[in-house]
Amino acid sequence: MITSVFIAVVSLALFWMAAFTLWWQMHAWRTPEVLASTRFSRPDGDAHVSFSLLLPARHEQAVLDHTIQRLLESSHDDFEIIVIVGHDDPETTAVARTAEERDPRVRVVVDHHEKKNKPKAMNTALPHCRGDVVGVFDAEDQVHPELLSHVDHAFRTTGADVVQGGVQLINFHSSWYSLRNCLEYFFWFRSRLHLHAQKGFIPLGGNTVFVRTHVLREADGWDPDCLAEDCDLGVRLSSVGKKVVVAYDSDMVTREETPGSLVSLMKQRTRWNQGFLQVYRKKDWKQLPGFRQRLLARYTLMTPYLQAVSGVIIPLNVAVALFLDVPVGVAFITFLPAVTALVTFVFEVVGLHDFGKQYGLRVRFAHYAKLIVGGPFYQMLLAFAAVRAVWREQRGRNDWELTSHVGAHLANVNREDVPA
Protein backbone atom coordinates (compact mmCIF):
# COMPACT_ATOMS: atom_id res chain seq x y z
CA MET A 1 0.00 0.00 0.00
CA ILE A 2 2.73 2.45 1.00
CA THR A 3 4.69 1.57 -2.14
CA SER A 4 1.66 2.20 -4.34
CA VAL A 5 0.99 5.58 -2.72
CA PHE A 6 4.64 6.59 -3.09
CA ILE A 7 4.70 5.59 -6.75
CA ALA A 8 1.46 7.48 -7.41
CA VAL A 9 2.70 10.66 -5.71
CA VAL A 10 6.01 10.61 -7.59
CA SER A 11 4.24 9.97 -10.88
CA LEU A 12 1.78 12.84 -10.39
CA ALA A 13 4.64 15.19 -9.46
CA LEU A 14 6.55 14.19 -12.59
CA PHE A 15 3.42 14.59 -14.70
CA TRP A 16 2.87 18.12 -13.39
CA MET A 17 6.50 19.07 -13.97
CA ALA A 18 6.57 17.68 -17.51
CA ALA A 19 3.26 19.35 -18.37
CA PHE A 20 4.44 22.69 -16.99
CA THR A 21 7.70 22.47 -18.93
CA LEU A 22 5.79 21.70 -22.13
CA TRP A 23 3.44 24.64 -21.53
CA TRP A 24 6.50 26.82 -20.95
CA GLN A 25 8.12 25.76 -24.22
CA MET A 26 4.93 26.34 -26.21
CA HIS A 27 4.40 29.90 -24.93
CA ALA A 28 5.55 31.74 -28.07
CA TRP A 29 3.40 29.58 -30.38
CA ARG A 30 0.07 30.00 -28.55
CA THR A 31 -1.29 32.53 -31.03
CA PRO A 32 0.11 34.36 -34.07
CA GLU A 33 -0.09 37.58 -32.04
CA VAL A 34 2.07 36.17 -29.24
CA LEU A 35 4.62 34.92 -31.78
CA ALA A 36 4.75 38.31 -33.48
CA SER A 37 5.22 40.09 -30.14
CA THR A 38 8.42 38.16 -29.42
CA ARG A 39 10.28 39.81 -32.31
CA PHE A 40 12.22 43.06 -32.46
CA SER A 41 10.29 46.11 -33.66
CA ARG A 42 11.61 47.70 -36.84
CA PRO A 43 14.11 50.53 -36.08
CA ASP A 44 13.09 54.09 -36.95
CA GLY A 45 16.50 55.10 -38.29
CA ASP A 46 17.54 57.15 -35.26
CA ALA A 47 20.51 56.15 -33.10
CA HIS A 48 20.65 57.71 -29.65
CA VAL A 49 22.22 54.97 -27.54
CA SER A 50 25.98 54.38 -27.42
CA PHE A 51 27.32 50.89 -26.77
CA SER A 52 30.33 49.38 -25.02
CA LEU A 53 30.57 45.80 -26.28
CA LEU A 54 32.49 43.46 -23.99
CA LEU A 55 34.23 40.53 -25.63
CA PRO A 56 35.91 38.28 -23.04
CA ALA A 57 38.29 35.88 -24.78
CA ARG A 58 40.48 33.18 -23.29
CA HIS A 59 42.37 30.79 -25.59
CA GLU A 60 40.05 31.89 -28.43
CA GLN A 61 42.67 32.86 -31.02
CA ALA A 62 41.01 30.59 -33.61
CA VAL A 63 37.70 32.49 -33.68
CA LEU A 64 38.29 35.90 -32.07
CA ASP A 65 39.28 37.89 -35.16
CA HIS A 66 36.20 36.75 -37.08
CA THR A 67 33.94 37.89 -34.23
CA ILE A 68 35.63 41.30 -34.00
CA GLN A 69 35.26 41.79 -37.75
CA ARG A 70 31.56 40.91 -37.59
CA LEU A 71 31.00 43.42 -34.77
CA LEU A 72 32.85 46.13 -36.71
CA GLU A 73 30.43 45.62 -39.61
CA SER A 74 27.56 46.90 -37.46
CA SER A 75 25.32 49.50 -39.09
CA HIS A 76 25.14 51.43 -35.80
CA ASP A 77 27.51 54.40 -35.66
CA ASP A 78 28.27 54.70 -31.93
CA PHE A 79 29.94 51.71 -30.31
CA GLU A 80 33.25 50.49 -28.97
CA ILE A 81 34.55 46.95 -28.64
CA ILE A 82 36.47 46.07 -25.49
CA VAL A 83 38.32 42.79 -25.85
CA ILE A 84 39.30 41.28 -22.49
CA VAL A 85 42.28 38.95 -22.52
CA GLY A 86 44.30 37.20 -19.83
CA HIS A 87 47.83 38.25 -18.98
CA ASP A 88 48.86 34.60 -19.44
CA ASP A 89 47.28 34.11 -22.88
CA PRO A 90 49.74 35.54 -25.46
CA GLU A 91 48.10 33.91 -28.50
CA THR A 92 44.68 35.49 -27.93
CA THR A 93 46.32 38.76 -26.86
CA ALA A 94 48.21 38.94 -30.15
CA VAL A 95 44.98 38.61 -32.14
CA ALA A 96 43.29 41.27 -30.00
CA ARG A 97 46.22 43.72 -30.26
CA THR A 98 46.28 43.36 -34.04
CA ALA A 99 42.59 44.25 -34.18
CA GLU A 100 43.19 47.21 -31.84
CA GLU A 101 45.91 48.56 -34.12
CA ARG A 102 43.66 48.10 -37.14
CA ASP A 103 40.59 49.97 -35.86
CA PRO A 104 40.29 52.68 -33.16
CA ARG A 105 36.90 51.31 -32.07
CA VAL A 106 38.66 48.27 -30.63
CA ARG A 107 40.36 48.45 -27.24
CA VAL A 108 42.11 45.72 -25.27
CA VAL A 109 41.85 45.31 -21.50
CA VAL A 110 44.09 42.81 -19.71
CA ASP A 111 42.76 40.71 -16.84
CA HIS A 112 45.49 40.09 -14.26
CA HIS A 113 43.49 37.90 -11.86
CA GLU A 114 45.42 34.80 -10.89
CA LYS A 115 42.27 32.66 -11.06
CA LYS A 116 40.38 33.70 -14.14
CA ASN A 117 36.76 33.43 -15.16
CA LYS A 118 34.27 35.33 -17.30
CA PRO A 119 32.68 37.53 -14.58
CA LYS A 120 36.09 38.63 -13.27
CA ALA A 121 37.14 39.54 -16.80
CA MET A 122 34.00 41.60 -17.41
CA ASN A 123 34.29 43.36 -14.04
CA THR A 124 37.85 44.29 -15.02
CA ALA A 125 36.51 45.99 -18.16
CA LEU A 126 33.46 47.67 -16.61
CA PRO A 127 35.33 50.82 -15.40
CA HIS A 128 36.62 51.32 -18.96
CA CYS A 129 33.13 51.37 -20.53
CA ARG A 130 32.17 54.73 -22.08
CA GLY A 131 28.83 53.79 -23.64
CA ASP A 132 25.29 54.27 -22.33
CA VAL A 133 24.73 50.52 -22.60
CA VAL A 134 27.05 47.59 -21.96
CA GLY A 135 26.61 44.61 -24.27
CA VAL A 136 28.16 41.18 -23.80
CA PHE A 137 29.23 38.78 -26.52
CA ASP A 138 31.26 35.58 -26.58
CA ALA A 139 34.45 35.22 -28.58
CA GLU A 140 32.92 32.82 -31.13
CA ASP A 141 29.74 34.83 -31.79
CA GLN A 142 28.47 35.58 -35.27
CA VAL A 143 26.60 38.88 -34.79
CA HIS A 144 24.14 40.41 -37.26
CA PRO A 145 25.15 43.90 -38.53
CA GLU A 146 21.67 45.32 -37.77
CA LEU A 147 21.46 44.00 -34.21
CA LEU A 148 22.68 47.13 -32.41
CA SER A 149 20.21 49.33 -34.30
CA HIS A 150 17.35 47.06 -33.24
CA VAL A 151 18.55 47.03 -29.62
CA ASP A 152 18.91 50.84 -29.66
CA HIS A 153 15.30 51.12 -30.83
CA ALA A 154 14.13 48.64 -28.17
CA PHE A 155 15.73 50.65 -25.35
CA ARG A 156 14.20 53.92 -26.56
CA THR A 157 10.68 52.64 -27.23
CA THR A 158 10.20 50.34 -24.22
CA GLY A 159 12.08 52.14 -21.45
CA ALA A 160 13.90 48.90 -20.70
CA ASP A 161 16.81 48.60 -18.29
CA VAL A 162 17.91 45.37 -19.97
CA VAL A 163 17.42 44.00 -23.48
CA GLN A 164 18.06 40.30 -24.02
CA GLY A 165 18.56 39.32 -27.64
CA GLY A 166 18.38 35.85 -29.10
CA VAL A 167 21.23 33.34 -29.23
CA GLN A 168 21.08 30.28 -31.43
CA LEU A 169 23.38 27.29 -31.78
CA ILE A 170 23.50 26.45 -35.48
CA ASN A 171 25.64 23.36 -36.16
CA PHE A 172 22.87 20.83 -35.47
CA HIS A 173 24.40 18.49 -38.03
CA SER A 174 27.67 17.99 -36.10
CA SER A 175 26.47 15.18 -33.79
CA TRP A 176 23.37 13.66 -32.20
CA TYR A 177 23.79 15.76 -29.07
CA SER A 178 24.45 18.94 -31.08
CA LEU A 179 21.02 18.50 -32.61
CA ARG A 180 19.35 18.42 -29.18
CA ASN A 181 21.55 21.23 -27.90
CA CYS A 182 20.49 23.48 -30.80
CA LEU A 183 16.83 22.72 -30.19
CA GLU A 184 17.19 23.55 -26.49
CA TYR A 185 18.47 27.00 -27.37
CA PHE A 186 15.68 27.42 -29.91
CA PHE A 187 12.97 26.80 -27.31
CA TRP A 188 14.75 28.74 -24.54
CA PHE A 189 15.35 31.99 -26.43
CA ARG A 190 12.39 31.68 -28.82
CA SER A 191 9.78 31.03 -26.14
CA ARG A 192 10.68 30.45 -22.51
CA LEU A 193 12.63 33.65 -21.82
CA HIS A 194 9.70 35.71 -23.10
CA LEU A 195 7.44 34.13 -20.51
CA HIS A 196 10.05 34.81 -17.82
CA ALA A 197 10.20 38.48 -18.78
CA GLN A 198 6.41 38.66 -18.76
CA LYS A 199 6.30 37.24 -15.22
CA GLY A 200 8.98 39.62 -13.91
CA PHE A 201 11.68 37.03 -13.21
CA ILE A 202 14.35 36.21 -15.76
CA PRO A 203 17.69 34.39 -15.65
CA LEU A 204 19.55 36.32 -18.34
CA GLY A 205 21.54 34.65 -21.09
CA GLY A 206 25.33 34.76 -21.15
CA ASN A 207 25.62 36.92 -24.25
CA THR A 208 23.70 39.19 -26.61
CA VAL A 209 22.51 40.81 -23.41
CA PHE A 210 22.52 44.60 -23.05
CA VAL A 211 22.32 46.48 -19.73
CA ARG A 212 22.24 50.22 -19.14
CA THR A 213 25.69 51.09 -17.82
CA HIS A 214 24.47 52.93 -14.73
CA VAL A 215 22.19 50.01 -13.82
CA LEU A 216 25.08 47.58 -14.15
CA ARG A 217 27.35 49.73 -12.01
CA GLU A 218 24.66 50.17 -9.36
CA ALA A 219 24.48 46.37 -9.19
CA ASP A 220 28.29 46.19 -8.76
CA GLY A 221 28.63 44.30 -12.02
CA TRP A 222 28.79 40.53 -12.06
CA ASP A 223 29.35 38.17 -9.14
CA PRO A 224 33.02 37.18 -9.58
CA ASP A 225 32.57 33.83 -7.84
CA CYS A 226 29.38 32.65 -9.55
CA LEU A 227 29.59 30.05 -12.32
CA ALA A 228 26.32 31.34 -13.82
CA GLU A 229 27.01 35.06 -13.63
CA ASP A 230 24.42 35.77 -16.32
CA CYS A 231 21.63 34.03 -14.42
CA ASP A 232 22.74 35.69 -11.18
CA LEU A 233 22.66 39.18 -12.71
CA GLY A 234 19.18 38.56 -14.09
CA VAL A 235 17.92 37.37 -10.72
CA ARG A 236 19.40 40.38 -8.89
CA LEU A 237 18.02 42.89 -11.40
CA SER A 238 14.60 41.20 -11.40
CA SER A 239 14.56 41.30 -7.60
CA VAL A 240 14.90 45.10 -7.58
CA GLY A 241 12.26 45.62 -10.25
CA LYS A 242 14.38 46.39 -13.32
CA LYS A 243 12.54 46.08 -16.62
CA VAL A 244 13.81 43.37 -18.96
CA VAL A 245 12.73 43.13 -22.61
CA VAL A 246 13.38 39.95 -24.61
CA ALA A 247 13.38 39.87 -28.41
CA TYR A 248 14.01 36.95 -30.75
CA ASP A 249 14.24 37.27 -34.49
CA SER A 250 15.81 34.53 -36.59
CA ASP A 251 17.49 37.18 -38.75
CA MET A 252 18.96 38.98 -35.73
CA VAL A 253 20.06 36.11 -33.48
CA THR A 254 23.68 35.73 -32.48
CA ARG A 255 24.90 32.44 -33.90
CA GLU A 256 27.14 30.12 -31.93
CA GLU A 257 28.46 26.58 -32.01
CA THR A 258 27.76 23.67 -29.69
CA PRO A 259 30.53 22.19 -27.51
CA GLY A 260 32.84 20.08 -29.64
CA SER A 261 32.61 16.87 -27.60
CA LEU A 262 30.40 15.10 -25.08
CA VAL A 263 32.97 15.81 -22.38
CA SER A 264 32.91 19.54 -23.18
CA LEU A 265 29.11 19.55 -23.13
CA MET A 266 29.06 17.71 -19.82
CA LYS A 267 31.51 20.20 -18.29
CA GLN A 268 29.51 23.15 -19.63
CA ARG A 269 26.26 21.77 -18.17
CA THR A 270 28.00 21.02 -14.90
CA ARG A 271 29.12 24.64 -14.70
CA TRP A 272 25.65 25.97 -15.49
CA ASN A 273 23.95 23.62 -13.03
CA GLN A 274 26.42 24.47 -10.30
CA GLY A 275 25.90 28.16 -11.04
CA PHE A 276 22.12 27.80 -10.79
CA LEU A 277 22.62 26.05 -7.44
CA GLN A 278 24.85 28.91 -6.27
CA VAL A 279 22.21 31.48 -7.29
CA TYR A 280 19.52 29.49 -5.49
CA ARG A 281 21.58 29.35 -2.31
CA LYS A 282 22.31 33.10 -2.42
CA LYS A 283 18.55 33.67 -1.98
CA ASP A 284 18.40 37.00 -3.83
CA TRP A 285 15.28 35.61 -5.52
CA LYS A 286 13.47 35.79 -2.18
CA GLN A 287 13.37 39.59 -2.59
CA LEU A 288 10.95 39.25 -5.52
CA PRO A 289 7.71 41.01 -4.53
CA GLY A 290 5.19 38.39 -5.67
CA PHE A 291 4.63 34.89 -4.32
CA ARG A 292 4.21 33.49 -7.84
CA GLN A 293 7.46 35.17 -8.90
CA ARG A 294 9.29 33.53 -6.01
CA LEU A 295 7.70 30.19 -6.83
CA LEU A 296 8.77 30.53 -10.47
CA ALA A 297 12.29 31.47 -9.37
CA ARG A 298 12.55 28.47 -7.06
CA TYR A 299 11.32 26.13 -9.77
CA THR A 300 13.53 27.64 -12.49
CA LEU A 301 16.71 27.49 -10.45
CA MET A 302 16.00 23.86 -9.54
CA THR A 303 14.84 22.85 -13.04
CA PRO A 304 18.15 21.31 -14.21
CA TYR A 305 18.01 18.83 -11.35
CA LEU A 306 14.29 18.14 -11.62
CA GLN A 307 14.52 17.49 -15.35
CA ALA A 308 17.51 15.23 -14.90
CA VAL A 309 15.71 13.21 -12.23
CA SER A 310 12.56 12.96 -14.34
CA GLY A 311 14.53 11.66 -17.31
CA VAL A 312 15.75 8.75 -15.19
CA ILE A 313 12.55 8.07 -13.24
CA ILE A 314 10.04 8.07 -16.13
CA PRO A 315 11.44 4.83 -17.67
CA LEU A 316 11.50 3.27 -14.20
CA ASN A 317 7.86 4.23 -13.69
CA VAL A 318 6.88 2.56 -16.95
CA ALA A 319 8.77 -0.57 -15.88
CA VAL A 320 6.95 -0.56 -12.53
CA ALA A 321 3.59 -0.29 -14.26
CA LEU A 322 4.41 -3.17 -16.61
CA PHE A 323 6.18 -5.64 -14.37
CA LEU A 324 5.16 -5.02 -10.73
CA ASP A 325 1.90 -6.07 -9.14
CA VAL A 326 0.30 -2.70 -8.37
CA PRO A 327 -3.37 -1.63 -8.51
CA VAL A 328 -4.70 -0.76 -11.95
CA GLY A 329 -5.28 2.87 -10.95
CA VAL A 330 -1.69 3.25 -9.77
CA ALA A 331 -0.38 1.58 -12.92
CA PHE A 332 -2.38 4.07 -14.99
CA ILE A 333 -0.96 7.01 -13.03
CA THR A 334 2.61 5.81 -13.59
CA PHE A 335 2.04 6.15 -17.34
CA LEU A 336 1.05 9.83 -17.12
CA PRO A 337 4.64 11.20 -17.19
CA ALA A 338 5.36 9.00 -20.20
CA VAL A 339 2.34 10.48 -21.99
CA THR A 340 3.61 14.04 -21.47
CA ALA A 341 7.08 12.90 -22.53
CA LEU A 342 5.56 11.53 -25.75
CA VAL A 343 3.72 14.80 -26.41
CA THR A 344 6.98 16.65 -25.75
CA PHE A 345 8.75 14.47 -28.32
CA VAL A 346 6.08 15.34 -30.90
CA PHE A 347 6.45 19.03 -30.11
CA GLU A 348 10.24 18.72 -30.44
CA VAL A 349 9.86 17.15 -33.88
CA VAL A 350 7.63 20.04 -34.95
CA GLY A 351 10.09 22.47 -33.37
CA LEU A 352 13.01 20.94 -35.28
CA HIS A 353 11.08 21.39 -38.53
CA ASP A 354 10.37 25.03 -37.66
CA PHE A 355 14.02 25.55 -36.68
CA GLY A 356 15.19 24.25 -40.04
CA LYS A 357 12.67 26.36 -41.94
CA GLN A 358 13.58 29.58 -40.10
CA TYR A 359 17.31 29.15 -40.64
CA GLY A 360 17.26 27.60 -44.10
CA LEU A 361 18.78 24.37 -42.83
CA ARG A 362 18.04 21.03 -44.45
CA VAL A 363 16.58 18.75 -41.79
CA ARG A 364 16.60 15.16 -43.00
CA PHE A 365 14.76 12.07 -41.74
CA ALA A 366 17.96 10.93 -40.02
CA HIS A 367 17.97 14.10 -37.92
CA TYR A 368 14.42 13.45 -36.69
CA ALA A 369 15.41 9.88 -35.86
CA LYS A 370 18.46 11.07 -33.92
CA LEU A 371 16.30 13.56 -32.06
CA ILE A 372 13.94 10.85 -30.81
CA VAL A 373 16.45 8.06 -30.21
CA GLY A 374 18.92 10.40 -28.54
CA GLY A 375 16.36 11.78 -26.07
CA PRO A 376 16.89 9.25 -23.24
CA PHE A 377 20.67 9.37 -23.63
CA TYR A 378 20.64 13.17 -23.52
CA GLN A 379 18.62 13.04 -20.30
CA MET A 380 21.21 10.67 -18.84
CA LEU A 381 23.94 13.16 -19.75
CA LEU A 382 22.00 15.97 -18.05
CA ALA A 383 21.46 13.78 -14.99
CA PHE A 384 25.17 13.03 -14.72
CA ALA A 385 26.06 16.72 -15.13
CA ALA A 386 23.58 17.64 -12.38
CA VAL A 387 25.00 15.06 -9.97
CA ARG A 388 28.52 16.20 -10.80
CA ALA A 389 27.53 19.83 -10.15
CA VAL A 390 26.21 18.97 -6.68
CA TRP A 391 29.37 17.01 -5.93
CA ARG A 392 31.59 19.92 -7.01
CA GLU A 393 29.57 22.43 -5.00
CA GLN A 394 29.74 20.30 -1.86
CA ARG A 395 33.51 19.95 -2.23
CA GLY A 396 33.99 23.68 -2.84
CA ARG A 397 35.20 23.19 -6.43
CA ASN A 398 34.42 26.50 -8.13
CA ASP A 399 37.07 26.51 -10.86
CA TRP A 400 35.86 27.54 -14.32
CA GLU A 401 35.92 24.65 -16.81
CA LEU A 402 36.45 26.40 -20.13
CA THR A 403 34.56 25.40 -23.28
CA SER A 404 36.80 25.65 -26.34
CA HIS A 405 35.51 26.73 -29.77
CA VAL A 406 36.64 25.93 -33.30
CA GLY A 407 34.08 27.82 -35.40
CA ALA A 408 31.88 24.89 -36.43
CA HIS A 409 28.92 27.28 -36.77
CA LEU A 410 30.76 29.34 -39.39
CA ALA A 411 30.79 26.60 -42.02
CA ASN A 412 28.11 27.06 -44.67
CA VAL A 413 26.81 23.48 -44.78
CA ASN A 414 23.43 21.81 -45.15
CA ARG A 415 21.90 25.07 -46.37
CA GLU A 416 18.97 25.31 -48.73
CA ASP A 417 16.11 27.62 -49.58
CA VAL A 418 13.30 26.21 -47.50
CA PRO A 419 9.78 27.21 -48.53
CA ALA A 420 7.66 28.88 -45.86
Secondary structure, 3 states (H helix, E strand, C coil): CHHHHHHHHHHHHHHHHHHHHHHHHCHHHCCHHHHHHCCCCCCCCCCCCCEEEEEECCCCCCCHHHHHHHHHCCCCCCEEEEEEEECCCHHHHHHHHHHHHHCCCEEEEEECCCCCCHHHHHHHHHHHCCCCEEEECCCCCECCCCHHHHHHHHHHHHCCCEEECCEEECCCCCCHHHHHHHHHHHHHHHHHHHHHHHHCCCCCCCCCEEEEHHHHHHCCCCCCCCCCHHHHHHHHHHHCCCCEEECCCCCCCEEECCCCCHHHHHHHHHHHHHHHHHHHHHCHHHHCCCHHHHHHHHHHHHHHHHHHHHHHHHHHHHHHHHHCCCCHHHHHHHHHHHHHHHHHHHHHHHHHHHHHHHHCECCCHHHHHHHHHHHHHHHHHHHHHHHHHHHHHHCCCCCCCCCCCCCHHHCCCCECCCCC
